[in-house]
Amino acid sequence: MKILIIMKRFGTNKDMVSEGFGRQIKIFEQLANKHEMDFICPDYKEYLDKNIRKNGINYYVRPYSLLKHFSFVKELKTMIRRNKYEVIVGSTEPLFGILGYFYAKKFGIKYIYDLQDDYRHYDTYKIPFVAYLDRKAVKGSDVVLTVSDTLNRRVRKFRKKQTITIQNGLNTREFRKISKAQARKILKLPKGRVIVYLGEISRLKGGDILIGAFKEVRKAMPDSNLLLSGKVADNIDVNQEGVIYKQFRKRSEIIAALNAADVGVVPNRRNIFSEYCFPNKLVEYMAAGLPIVATDIGDTSAILSKSGYLCRPDDKYDMAEKLIYALKSNKKPNYGDILKNLTWGNLSKKINKIMLEMVKNG
């Protein structure tokens, strides 16, 4: 089968093509030995124009902007005509989801729209007609994939066709277990308890609430530390007593941080993003075997419903209370039953079955 995936080059401040990051790459590279796959990757940050071959997949990185829109679309149409794809997948941005839907319909090709978020909070939605066209694409696509069950339920309120949840996954082989002492030595961390948060440190994602909660934790547990890594936004001040801010650029450093921690935290505020997302960090914390303190929102609530560490959104005092409880507890969580369904290998098998049935049934 020939498959075309439309995916922007940069996401969550990462070059997804060069770093092999993102659900689209992680899922579809598992299928490269079964199908011929091309990615066309619009680049509106560095405007790179380059062809890359990695792990049996062709990546066509192309510059994109409003001025370059028509040249990008021209090449997209040429690729579709030339390569006779049987499936097109649109992802990462509503604009590219709309383009994929339109040209899949134009050329009579089966179309999968991958909703890795609820795109209503994306800046693209501010462009005239994008909201209308995106809803049309969601309603009309042959299959829609949603990153969470909560998003699935929202989409099915106005969509009748097949809608399937594919949550974010992980490669368990990446999570090399090392001792907490060794991990802390590698990262040069001070003694004491360590809470870890990996990801964007912004108001949207509750970074300010987390900083406030940690100040309360320090009052009760002065030896505690908060290890942060990620882009800092909204003028959030990470220069606080006990806060350790590091830029982890290597995967091995992230794995060391997870091994060094006592507790992981997902501090999302209640908003459109958090209601329907499925945080990558949640799966990584589970793979590291960490107790997880998280706000009681969306799919995270369902997965951690029995943990005892769910806290009220936008409430730094409740978050602090749950962090203290988790730090003092000796309970070792067992996420085995959850994680076995969230490996990229198992998720890719699920998508492969969907595509084969979709093409077979015409």
Secondary structure, DSSP 8 states (H G I E B T S, - for coil): -EEEEE--SEETTEEHHHHT-SHHHHHHGGGTTTSEEEEEEEESSS---EEEEETTEEEEEEE--TTTHHHHHHHHHHHHHHHT-SEEEE-SSHHHHHHHHHHHHHHT-EEEEEESS-GGGSGGGGSTTHHHHHHHHHHHSSEEEESSHHHHHHHTTT--SEEEE----B-GGG-----HHHHHHHHT--SS-EEEEES-BSTTTTHHHHHHHHHHHHHH-TT-EEEEES-B-TT-----TTEEE----SHHHHHHHHHH-SEEEE---SSHHHHH---HHHHHHHHTT--EEEES-HHHHHHTTTTS-EE-TT-HHHHHHHHHHHHH-------HHHHTTSBHHHHHHHHHHHHHHHHHT-
